């Protein structure tokens, strides 16, 4: 028999999210530009895409004339080999409207030499860590860029339902659960 049967597990504790401030974000993007990764990180910070969704994007997913980006797949690494799949939920398959300034950046962005070969997630992670080290910024996770996007979107007045759809959450309740501290601060500000 399994002695663990019937034991209650401790409640799951989410990792504490870290968010870059406006000043830190500027330093981060300036260094990303110097290192040749500006477009990658700008797109992530403008959309809140998950790392696997971001790195699975292809030029055919971007419609510059309509200003939209289609998120239909994700990439991940298994035993050193890149795997492509559809996102885990229907809500994760979505079309995003990009900010005009981001669209202009991609109008001048040239196709990489091998557009059919996506960037390895580990490479993007190493580049993030390199930029953070070079700029003296806090050591954040790649997923914290998503949190930075969501935080700034809420602080700038984006409604929860729209943000939830952009992030690919199944419901706005998921978004509210994750960003309770921000919406709580916003409620305090509104009350004041």
ChimeraX attribute file (.defattr): number of C-alpha atoms within 10 A of each C-alpha:
attribute: neighborCount
match mode: 1-to-1
recipient: residues
	/A:1	4
	/A:2	5
	/A:3	6
	/A:4	8
	/A:5	7
	/A:6	7
	/A:7	7
	/A:8	7
	/A:9	7
	/A:10	6
	/A:11	6
	/A:12	6
	/A:13	6
	/A:14	7
	/A:15	6
	/A:16	7
	/A:17	15
	/A:18	16
	/A:19	21
	/A:20	19
	/A:21	12
	/A:22	11
	/A:23	8
	/A:24	16
	/A:25	17
	/A:26	12
	/A:27	18
	/A:28	23
	/A:29	19
	/A:30	15
	/A:31	18
	/A:32	23
	/A:33	16
	/A:34	10
	/A:35	12
	/A:36	10
	/A:37	17
	/A:38	17
	/A:39	16
	/A:40	14
	/A:41	19
	/A:42	19
	/A:43	18
	/A:44	22
	/A:45	20
	/A:46	19
	/A:47	24
	/A:48	24
	/A:49	22
	/A:50	18
	/A:51	19
	/A:52	19
	/A:53	22
	/A:54	22
	/A:55	21
	/A:56	24
	/A:57	21
	/A:58	17
	/A:59	13
	/A:60	8
	/A:61	15
	/A:62	19
	/A:63	14
	/A:64	16
	/A:65	8
	/A:66	10
	/A:67	15
	/A:68	16
	/A:69	21
	/A:70	16
	/A:71	22
	/A:72	17
	/A:73	21
	/A:74	21
	/A:75	22
	/A:76	18
	/A:77	13
	/A:78	8
	/A:79	6
	/A:80	8
	/A:81	8
	/A:82	14
	/A:83	13
	/A:84	14
	/A:85	13
	/A:86	15
	/A:87	18
	/A:88	11
	/A:89	10
	/A:90	12
	/A:91	15
	/A:92	22
	/A:93	20
	/A:94	16
	/A:95	16
	/A:96	17
	/A:97	14
	/A:98	18
	/A:99	13
	/A:100	10
	/A:101	9
	/A:102	16
	/A:103	21
	/A:104	12
	/A:105	13
	/A:106	15
	/A:107	10
	/A:108	8
	/A:109	10
	/A:110	7
	/A:111	10
	/A:112	10
	/A:113	7
	/A:114	8
	/A:115	11
	/A:116	11
	/A:117	12
	/A:118	17
	/A:119	17
	/A:120	17
	/A:121	19
	/A:122	11
	/A:123	10
	/A:124	17
	/A:125	14
	/A:126	12
	/A:127	16
	/A:128	21
	/A:129	18
	/A:130	16
	/A:131	22
	/A:132	19
	/A:133	13
	/A:134	13
	/A:135	16
	/A:136	12
	/A:137	15
	/A:138	13
	/A:139	14
	/A:140	15
	/A:141	15
	/A:142	18
	/A:143	17
	/A:144	19
	/A:145	27
	/A:146	22
	/A:147	22
	/A:148	21
	/A:149	21
	/A:150	27
	/A:151	20
	/A:152	18
	/A:153	18
	/A:154	16
	/A:155	14
	/A:156	9
	/A:157	9
	/A:158	13
	/A:159	12
	/A:160	20
	/A:161	15
	/A:162	12
	/A:163	21
	/A:164	19
	/A:165	19
	/A:166	20
	/A:167	23
	/A:168	25
	/A:169	18
	/A:170	14
	/A:171	13
	/A:172	17
	/A:173	13
	/A:174	13
	/A:175	19
	/A:176	17
	/A:177	10
	/A:178	14
	/A:179	17
	/A:180	12
	/A:181	12
	/A:182	16
	/A:183	17
	/A:184	12
	/A:185	12
	/A:186	15
	/A:187	11
	/A:188	10
	/A:189	9
	/A:190	8
	/A:191	7
	/A:192	6
